[in-house]
Amino acid sequence: SDVTEIESGKETASIGGTVNYFYGTNDTTQKITYSVSDEDKAYVKLTDNGDGTCKVEGTNNDDAARKVIINASTESGLEAAVGITVKPSKIEAPAFTKAPVITNDGQGSLKVDYSLDLGSREDMSAISWYRCTDAEGSNPILVAVTRNDSPEYTYKLTAGDVGYYIMAKVESKNIRSDYGTPVNTVYDKA
């Protein structure tokens, strides 16, 4: 198989093998059996197709991807293995339980405050800060962004912000989701 990774619940892989002797002949009489270790059984489901190939379905419900080794063996003792990374299925982006609001700390920094229904997962939301010409967020100019899935909760005001409104755009995300629908909040003129 050329597939090196699959997403649980969405993608499958097909792996297969042949028994070849060193002098070039192919032995089609030997049955190939596919298996995974006991610890990897929670992450994949193997289905023997009856033709020397095996269907691999991801069943990973953890938050992180897992490399699973699939073993192939014959009755005569020949063995081979292939590794496939099994990613967990995507889930919906976390919902806001408290809409974003910008507050001023009085020391020249703004902070966007919100709450998400994250369960036990970490907030990996994208927060983008903009300088705007009105309270509706018109003519936005990007001035700061989230990097490396670490939300940029605060924005340090600069001299260039004087006379502008400051907007924060929050796109909710956790380790298992894609980014959610952006929610904007605007702070009065800086």
KAQUIZI-V841236 format. One line per field, one symbol per residue. ss: DSSP state (@ for helix, = for strand, . for the rest). psi: psi as a letter, one per 40 degrees, with the letter a starting at -180 (. if undefined). burial: I if it has 16 or more other C-alpha atoms within 10 Angstrom, else O. A space follows every 10 residues. Layout:
# KAQUIZI-V841236
ss: ???
psi: ???
burial: ???
This chain:
# KAQUIZI-V841236
ss: ....===... .=====..== .....==... .====..@@@ ...=====.. ..======.. .....===== ====....== =======... =....===== ====....== ======.... .....===== ==........ =====.=..= ...===..@@ @...====== =.....=... ..=====...
psi: ieheiihhed iiihiiiihh ideeihheeh hhhiiiidde deeihhhhee feihhhhhfh eieiihhhhh ihiideeiii iihhhhiiii iiiiihehih hhiheeeeii hhhiiigebe iihfihhhhi hieieefifh hheiiiiffh hgdihhiide eheiihihhh hiiadeiiia hihiihiih.
burial: OOOOIIIIOO OIIIIOOOIO OOOOOOOOOO IIIIIIOOOI OOIIIIOIOO OIIIIIIIII IOOOIIOIII IIIOOOOOOO OOOIIIIIII OOIIOIOOOI OIOIOOOOOI IIOOOIOIOO OOIIIIIIII IIIIOOIOOI OOOIIIOOOO IIIIIOIOOO IOOIIIIIII IIIIIIIIII OOOIIIIOOI
